[in-house]
Amino acid sequence: MTTSSPPGIAADFLATVTGAAYADDPYPFLRRLRDEAPAVRTNAGIWLVSRYDDVRAGLRDPRLSCDLGRLTAYDEYFRTRGIDARFPLPLNALDAPDHPRIRSAMSHEFVPQAVDAMRPAIDAAVAEVVGALPDRGEIDLVADVAYPVPIAVIGRLFGLPRADWPLLERWSRAFGAASDPDALLSDAQRDAAAEATREAGDYFGRLLTRRRREPTGDLMSRWLAAHRAERTMTLAELLVNGVFLLIVGHHNTVSLIGNGMLALLRHPEQLDRLRVDPALMTGAVDELLRYDSPVQTATRVTTGEHRVGDVTIPAGQPVMLLVGSANRDERAFPDPDRLDVDRPGANRNLGFGRGAHACVGGYLARLETAATLTALLRARPGLALAGAPRRAVPSFSLRALTALPLRVDRAPHSSR
């Protein structure tokens, strides 16, 4: 059976997901989708797949294409965000054979062994950021901690001058706010993303030129050396994927730190467990990633008919695999709306994808998040909410806080 018209829950999709209530808490709507319409075409022309097993299978299925250029709407999506049609698409929008070729050239810098070697640099960035916080007073966790840590790591990785690091935050905020399909966005959001992409492209192009002339041993210099020796990536591909990494390479970490801290503050008994036993933090990061995933969707295009249960999705259709919904699926995770920092099987979450397109920097993001939260709880045990969290609206594809006001204190507050 093919679903040709959406049931009630999907018929008002646009109105639902562009509202502040959805940005605040999307999970009741996603639960209804799993129960009533686990594979359905919305009134925006996008198919939604919401159950864990179906999302996991879709992430691994090469017949679901990542090449969004197959769709006229997504060709326009990239153009309106300043991505020049003369350049190749970034890694996350490619299929074989280009995807494995470019991923292989990039990913050796982000395998666990390479990332583990970065631990001293990560710890130093965390210590500097956390050490600069006041002993008492109020901070914005997003601006004062969640952005500075991963930006310091990516800035040092590319050998960027410290004075340029604030540019990464500005570009990241603009591009992240325009990550949703065009139907969900304002002209201002698209224009800001296009300007950020152009600025980042110009900046990275100048950086590439300098590193070709004078290598420094940073990530760009190593990529260029590999380009000369192996010709794995063209210079255009190197430029596009460098910009992609600069703009979004730290975005997931920012959101994971912010979403994770908010979840812990709203579950003080879980926060207390981490204060008492910091060794739980590694597993806790996987649970935080499951509980409130920074990446909520993975977009694919059907290259042929694709069946989900008794629903057949025709060829040539945009499909959004709802990662955030899958991570709250009671069929995969018992009592999924409960946060449990010691949850068995939390690492089965799909927050950083699965299969060939799993997030290249997923391990680095986990490591940075664990180091940041551990240092915060140790140095400022008196953290508490100081006001309402703020989120971008809409926030269907990426779930990120724009501000999280906190009171800080070296003395712990009672959770009771």
Rosetta blueprint (number, residue, H / E / L):
1 M L
2 T L
3 T L
4 S L
5 S L
6 P L
7 P L
8 G H
9 I H
10 A H
11 A H
12 D L
13 F H
14 L H
15 A H
16 T H
17 V H
18 T L
19 G L
20 A H
21 A H
22 Y H
23 A H
24 D H
25 D L
26 P L
27 Y H
28 P H
29 F H
30 L H
31 R H
32 R H
33 L H
34 R H
35 D H
36 E H
37 A L
38 P L
39 A E
40 V E
41 R E
42 T L
43 N L
44 A L
45 G L
46 I L
47 W E
48 L E
49 V E
50 S L
51 R L
52 Y H
53 D H
54 D H
55 V H
56 R H
57 A H
58 G H
59 L H
60 R H
61 D L
62 P L
63 R L
64 L E
65 S E
66 C L
67 D L
68 L H
69 G H
70 R H
71 L L
72 T H
73 A H
74 Y H
75 D H
76 E H
77 Y H
78 F H
79 R H
80 T H
81 R L
82 G L
83 I L
84 D L
85 A L
86 R L
87 F L
88 P L
89 L L
90 P L
91 L H
92 N H
93 A H
94 L L
95 D L
96 A L
97 P L
98 D H
99 H H
100 P H
101 R H
102 I H
103 R H
104 S H
105 A H
106 M H
107 S H
108 H L
109 E L
110 F L
111 V L
112 P H
113 Q H
114 A H
115 V H
116 D H
117 A L
118 M L
119 R H
120 P H
121 A H
122 I H
123 D H
124 A H
125 A H
126 V H
127 A H
128 E H
129 V H
130 V H
131 G H
132 A L
133 L L
134 P L
135 D L
136 R E
137 G E
138 E E
139 I E
140 D E
141 L H
142 V H
143 A H
144 D H
145 V H
146 A H
147 Y L
148 P H
149 V H
150 P H
151 I H
152 A H
153 V H
154 I H
155 G H
156 R H
157 L H
158 F L
159 G L
160 L L
161 P L
162 R H
163 A H
164 D H
165 W H
166 P H
167 L H
168 L H
169 E H
170 R H
171 W H
172 S H
173 R H
174 A H
175 F H
176 G H
177 A L
178 A L
179 S L
180 D L
181 P L
182 D H
183 A H
184 L H
185 L L
186 S L
187 D H
188 A H
189 Q H
190 R H
191 D H
192 A H
193 A H
194 A H
195 E H
196 A H
197 T H
198 R H
199 E H
200 A H
201 G H
202 D H
203 Y H
204 F H
205 G H
206 R H
207 L H
208 L H
209 T H
210 R H
211 R H
212 R H
213 R H
214 E L
215 P L
216 T L
217 G L
218 D L
219 L H
220 M H
221 S H
222 R H
223 W H
224 L H
225 A H
226 A H
227 H H
228 R H
229 A H
230 E H
231 R L
232 T L
233 M L
234 T L
235 L H
236 A H
237 E H
238 L H
239 L H
240 V H
241 N H
242 G H
243 V H
244 F H
245 L H
246 L H
247 I H
248 V H
249 G L
250 H L
251 H H
252 N H
253 T H
254 V H
255 S H
256 L H
257 I H
258 G H
259 N H
260 G H
261 M H
262 L H
263 A H
264 L H
265 L H
266 R L
267 H L
268 P H
269 E H
270 Q H
271 L H
272 D H
273 R H
274 L H
275 R H
276 V H
277 D L
278 P H
279 A H
280 L H
281 M H
282 T H
283 G H
284 A H
285 V H
286 D H
287 E H
288 L H
289 L H
290 R H
291 Y H
292 D L
293 S L
294 P L
295 V E
296 Q L
297 T E
298 A E
299 T E
300 R E
301 V E
302 T E
303 T L
304 G L
305 E L
306 H E
307 R E
308 V E
309 G L
310 D L
311 V E
312 T E
313 I E
314 P L
315 A L
316 G L
317 Q L
318 P E
319 V E
320 M E
321 L E
322 L E
323 V H
324 G H
325 S H
326 A H
327 N L
328 R L
329 D L
330 E L
331 R L
332 A L
333 F L
334 P L
335 D L
336 P L
337 D L
338 R L
339 L L
340 D L
341 V L
342 D L
343 R L
344 P L
345 G L
346 A H
347 N H
348 R H
349 N L
350 L L
351 G L
352 F L
353 G L
354 R L
355 G H
356 A H
357 H H
358 A L
359 C L
360 V L
361 G L
362 G H
363 Y H
364 L H
365 A H
366 R H
367 L H
368 E H
369 T H
370 A H
371 A H
372 T H
373 L H
374 T H
375 A H
376 L H
377 L H
378 R H
379 A H
380 R L
381 P L
382 G L
383 L L
384 A E
385 L E
386 A L
387 G L
388 A L
389 P L
390 R E
391 R E
392 A L
393 V L
394 P L
395 S L
396 F L
397 S L
398 L E
399 R L
400 A L
401 L E
402 T E
403 A E
404 L L
405 P E
406 L E
407 R E
408 V E
409 D E
410 R L
411 A L
412 P L
413 H L
414 S L
415 S L
416 R L
